[in-house]
Amino acid sequence: MTETFSGNRGLQLEEPLIFEMGSDGRCGVDYPQPEAPLEDRLGGLRRAAAIGLPNLAEPQVVRHYTRLSQKNYGIDSGFYPLGSCTMKHNPRLSEKMARLPGLADLHPFQPQATVQGALEVIDTLAHWLKELTGMPAVAMSPAAGAHGEWCGMMAIRAAHEDKGQGHRRRVLVPESAHGTNPATAAMCGFSVDPVPANERGRVDLAALKAKLGPDVAAVMLTNPNTCGLFEDQILEIAEAVHAAGAYFYCDGANYNAIVGRVKPADLGIDAMHINLHKTFSTPHGGGGPGAGPTVLSAALAPYAPVPYVVHDGKGFRLVEQAEGDARPFGRVKGFHGQFGVFIRALAYVLSMGGDGLRQSATDAVLNANYLMARLKDVLTPSFDGPCMHECLFDDRFLKDSGISTLDFAKALIDEGFHPMTMYFPLVVHGALLMEPTESESKETLDQFVRVVRGLAEKAKSGNAAEDFKAAPRFTPRRRLDETLAARTPVLKWKRGGNS
Ligand SMILES: *Cc1c(COP(=O)(O)O)cnc(C)c1O
């Protein structure tokens, strides 16, 4: 494969930083000369050196930003099978609702009397989240899944302290958990005690029971878990956890697989965050946007953070200080949550309806099982039997090929597919976790299957390692040193170069 002379390939162009383009003195507009000499008006504060802004003509600016926008891969560009992330189609109706001027142009400092409709949006969404989960309370303000975990675990901590159980400082977390779970427990001042998985990819119940004791504050469990499997002993787990005086936190990031079919309250859960940006559309990434409301059981409800919305005859009102029996553990965020994501989630819930949400969970599980069924003879499924909304493979199918999970994922990019989640969960070797979501068509899934099968067969042919190691070939950048980028981030442009 020859490199190009210019770095441009096909009609994909190399894109320098805007500061590296243009030339001094060029400008997209003509400014009139100022009437009075500037010295008089700036009181001696006139800039001594050039301001350093890029000097470009309008068409250069337009092309620069258009090209940048085309480099952004998103759910609107193609299939996005990132397991655990639930990247699903964002209905245009939800976007349209979020852009209504009466909602989009609000200011968080507006008097509450002028934002009654917005407070009603928060209250109505809270109502449906409680209805769907069967839980009596919900804290709406957490801004993401991990933030919702933190909110739930802080409520658990407050409840223990309130009951003179503040010595409970150990939290049990399965080995397959998302990294945010142990991180959350640690941030809340708990120590993390890992629970092993059994050969069926579920929590080892006997091992979990053996670890329960008077110093255990909570167990944090994901259901369906990150292996894409339903924790079928969840009722026994909940019972054992409660008998030991601990609370049951459930990571609800995978709620998309069961919404409308199972009520988390019926599973004995005390607290669970809901990633609105997974279960209720809003594809996310690059740091936002998201929202992680946390539903709470009756035992934890009094400790929910402020603010929350109430309706009291005179209208909707935000409660900012503890009222009545409430003992809020504090506040988790400025203002009242990610309002733009609330609108999208509410529009999604109302347009789908109860039957539609149930159908979406069913179709998500069907699509994942379709992928599993069509790929299981060429890849190596980590666990037997059907899966929930995502299917998990490990790297045994690459044994002795000299090709790693990373190489395989990079080769997918050359074939026009965003890779699946790699190397997570940690309980299997070289994991490949695929989540198709309910909104993908059979044609898309079939095309993906053809590509994955083709690559798997090529990988097993015995002499393809070099090819795989060279992938991706057709992207503007190839393999990046992500560790270096994370350790030595270059975030600022300097005239004349950064090195
Ligand atoms: C996405 C995810 C989280 C964290 O959610 P964020 O919104 O990214 O903070 C936690 N647990 C699981 C299983 C997830 O998939």
The ligand as an ORCA input file, in Angstrom:
! r2SCAN-3c Opt
* xyz 0 1
  C     -22.190      3.213     30.589
  C     -22.079      2.410     31.821
  C     -21.825      3.018     33.077
  C     -21.475      4.484     33.250
  O     -22.339      5.386     32.675
  P     -21.834      6.840     32.209
  O     -23.057      7.546     31.798
  O     -20.855      6.605     31.109
  O     -21.165      7.474     33.402
  C     -21.835      2.216     34.198
  N     -22.047      0.894     34.108
  C     -22.269      0.273     32.926
  C     -22.523     -1.203     32.902
  C     -22.282      1.005     31.746
  O     -22.496      0.393     30.574
*
